[in-house]
């Protein structure tokens, strides 16, 4: 299941906590899409304090804050969930589409993108074992800078390490400013060996990918958002009643949109 289902569909998050956060933000006329301002909301701050273990390191507090920030906006955006087919994500990695003349666009202010199981691997730190990447929370809001609407802030939360034998999961918060005069989030130098090149022993045989840098995460996120915007015919609606996991269907019970590989994409100019 998605990390949202694992944490936020139980208890009173959707019935009480999230509506209270929204009401408080509206009352204070506060832009909750700015992470720093979101943390100033008393309800959000209380929740973060209640779930953060005592003596937790500072980075743990930031991880809980980022998870709540994304989960709240995911809920407020009608829980917009995209699930990638293996063929479509392999196209986006291997073909590296140019995305010329495309501006960053999200179908909702916040969404979650779920990758094929065990296809991408990453680590929360260089000295920790690699874990499978489940997907990304993505939230777009204003940067709060004087440039105003011309500059936006793309917040991403990488979720990894979801499995039946573990109660929780790992997260990596990161972000990037996007807008005129700012380098495209999908541009940048490749890491040594090439972006998404496998680092796991024997992973080449299985066709696995590794994501080791912020640049790789942002490039993949940018390509996925470009694909969603450019090929609406590739998006298949899976209603709640049909979202029952089996060996072929996604693992989530939420209604979602499947991102499939369309023949139109094959005709795009590639790098």
C-alpha positions in Angstrom: 0.0 0.0 0.0 1.0 3.6 -0.3 2.6 5.3 2.7 -0.4 7.5 3.0 -2.6 4.5 3.6 -0.2 3.0 6.1 -0.2 6.1 8.3 -3.0 8.5 7.6 -6.2 6.5 6.8 -6.4 5.1 10.3 -7.2 7.2 13.3 -8.6 10.7 13.0 -6.3 12.4 10.5 -8.9 12.6 7.7 -11.9 13.2 10.0 -10.4 15.7 12.4 -6.7 16.6 12.2 -6.5 17.6 8.5 -9.8 19.6 8.5 -8.6 21.4 11.7 -5.3 22.3 10.0 -7.1 23.6 6.9 -9.5 25.7 9.0 -6.6 27.1 11.0 -4.7 28.1 7.8 -7.8 29.7 6.4 -8.5 31.6 9.6 -4.9 32.9 9.7 -4.8 33.5 6.0 -1.6 31.5 5.9 -0.2 29.8 2.8 0.1 26.2 4.0 2.0 25.3 0.7 5.1 27.0 2.2 6.6 24.3 4.4 8.0 26.8 7.0 4.6 28.5 7.4 2.9 25.1 7.6 5.1 24.3 10.6 3.8 27.4 12.4 0.2 26.1 12.5 -0.5 25.0 16.0 -2.4 21.8 15.1 0.5 20.7 12.8 3.1 21.5 15.4 1.2 19.5 18.0 0.9 16.5 15.7 4.6 16.6 14.9 5.6 16.8 18.6 3.3 14.0 19.5 4.7 11.5 16.9 8.4 12.5 17.2 10.2 10.2 19.7 12.0 11.8 22.6 15.7 12.5 22.0 15.1 12.1 18.3 17.9 13.8 16.2 17.0 17.1 14.4 16.8 15.4 11.0 14.0 13.1 12.3 11.9 16.1 13.3 12.3 17.4 9.8 11.3 14.1 8.3 8.1 13.9 10.4 7.3 17.5 9.5 7.8 16.9 5.8 5.7 13.7 5.9 2.8 15.6 7.6 3.1 18.5 5.2 2.9 16.3 2.1 0.2 14.0 3.5 -2.0 17.0 4.4 -1.8 18.5 0.9 -2.2 15.1 -0.7 -5.5 14.8 1.3 -6.5 18.3 0.4 -5.8 17.6 -3.3 -8.4 14.7 -3.2 -5.6 12.1 -2.7 -4.5 12.3 -6.3 -2.4 9.1 -6.9 -0.6 8.0 -10.0 0.8 4.4 -10.4 3.5 3.9 -13.0 3.6 0.8 -15.2 7.0 -0.8 -15.6 7.1 -0.1 -19.3 6.3 3.6 -19.0 9.0 4.2 -16.3 11.6 2.3 -18.3 10.8 4.5 -21.3 11.3 7.7 -19.2 14.6 6.4 -17.8 16.1 4.9 -21.0 14.8 7.3 -23.6 15.5 10.5 -21.6 12.9 12.6 -23.5 13.9 16.2 -24.2 10.7 17.8 -23.0 11.4 20.9 -25.1 9.1 23.9 -24.6 7.4 22.3 -21.6 6.9 24.2 -18.4 6.6 22.4 -15.1 2.9 21.6 -14.5 1.1 19.5 -11.9 -2.4 18.2 -12.3 -3.0 19.0 -8.6 -1.0 21.1 -6.1 0.0 17.8 -4.4 0.1 14.2 -5.5 1.8 10.8 -4.9 3.5 8.8 -7.6 4.1 5.1 -7.0 6.9 3.4 -8.8 6.9 -0.3 -9.8 7.8 -2.5 -6.8 11.6 -3.1 -6.3 12.6 -1.5 -9.5 14.4 1.6 -8.1 16.8 1.5 -5.1 18.3 4.2 -2.9 19.7 4.8 0.6 18.9 7.5 3.2 22.7 7.9 3.7 25.9 6.6 2.0 26.6 4.2 4.9 23.1 2.6 5.1 21.9 -0.4 3.1 19.9 0.3 -0.1 16.1 0.1 0.1 13.5 -0.2 -2.6 11.9 3.2 -3.5 8.1 3.1 -3.3 7.5 6.5 -4.8 7.4 10.3 -4.3 5.1 12.8 -2.6 5.2 15.9 -4.7 3.8 19.3 -3.7 4.1 22.6 -5.6 3.7 26.0 -3.9 5.0 29.5 -3.8 8.6 30.0 -2.8 7.8 33.0 -0.6 10.4 35.0 -2.5 10.0 38.5 -3.8 9.8 37.1 -7.4 6.3 36.1 -6.5 4.4 33.9 -8.9 7.3 33.6 -11.3 9.2 31.4 -8.9 7.7 28.3 -7.4 9.0 25.7 -4.9 8.8 22.0 -5.7 8.9 19.9 -2.6 9.5 16.2 -3.0 9.5 13.4 -0.3 11.1 10.2 -1.4 9.6 7.2 0.3 11.6 3.9 0.5 11.8 0.7 2.5 8.1 -0.3 2.5 7.7 -4.0 3.1 5.4 -6.4 5.1 8.2 -7.2 7.6 8.6 -3.6 8.7 6.2 -1.3 10.6 7.5 1.9 9.1 9.4 3.3 6.1 12.2 5.7 5.3 11.9 9.2 3.8 14.2 11.7 2.2 12.9 15.3 1.9 14.3 17.5 -0.8 13.2 20.4 -2.9 14.0 22.8 -5.7 13.0 26.2 -6.9 11.6 26.3 -10.4 10.8 29.2 -12.7 12.3 31.6 -15.2 16.1 31.9 -15.0 16.4 28.8 -12.7 17.9 25.6 -14.2 15.3 23.1 -15.1 14.9 20.4 -12.5 15.4 17.7 -15.0 18.7 19.2 -16.3 22.2 18.8 -14.8 25.2 16.6 -15.0 24.9 12.8 -14.8 26.6 11.0 -12.0 29.6 8.8 -12.7 28.4 5.7 -14.5 25.3 7.5 -15.8 22.0 8.5 -14.1 20.0 5.6 -12.6 22.8 3.1 -13.3 22.5 0.1 -11.0 24.7 -0.2 -8.0 23.3 -3.5 -6.6 25.3 -6.7 -7.1 23.5 -8.6 -9.9 21.0 -5.8 -10.4 21.9 -5.4 -14.1 20.5 -8.8 -14.8 17.1 -7.8 -13.3 17.2 -4.4 -15.0 17.2 -2.5 -11.6 17.9 1.2 -11.3 19.7 3.1 -8.5 18.9 6.7 -7.5 21.8 8.2 -5.5 21.6 11.9 -6.1 19.0 14.7 -5.7 19.5 15.4 -9.4 18.4 11.9 -10.4 15.2 12.2 -8.2 14.3 15.6 -9.7 15.0 14.4 -13.3 12.7 11.4 -12.9 10.0 13.5 -11.2 10.2 16.0 -14.0 10.0 13.4 -16.7 7.0 11.8 -15.1 5.1 15.1 -14.7 6.0 15.9 -18.4 4.6 12.5 -19.5 1.3 13.0 -17.5 0.8 16.4 -19.0 1.9 15.5 -22.6 0.1 12.1 -23.0 -3.3 12.2 -21.4 -4.3 9.2 -23.4 -1.8 7.1 -21.5 -3.6 7.8 -18.2 -6.1 5.1 -17.2 -8.6 5.8 -14.4 -8.9 3.0 -11.8 -11.9 3.7 -9.6 -12.0 2.7 -5.9 -14.1 -0.4 -6.5 -11.5 -1.8 -8.9 -8.5 -0.9 -6.8 -8.1 -4.3 -5.2 -4.5 -5.6 -5.2 -3.6 -8.8 -6.9 -0.4 -10.0 -8.6 -1.0 -7.7 -11.6 -2.8 -4.7 -10.1 -1.2 -2.1 -7.9 -0.9 -2.7 -4.2 -3.0 0.3 -3.2 -6.6 0.3 -2.2 -7.1 4.0 -3.2 -8.7 5.0 -6.4 -5.8 6.0 -8.7 -4.6 6.8 -12.2 -2.3 4.3 -14.0 0.4 5.7 -16.1 0.8 3.3 -19.1 3.1 3.4 -22.1 1.4 4.9 -25.2 2.5 4.6 -28.7 2.5 8.4 -29.0 5.5 8.7 -26.7 7.6 6.5 -29.0 7.5 9.2 -31.7 8.9 11.9 -29.4 12.4 13.2 -30.1 14.9 11.7 -27.7 18.2 12.9 -26.4 
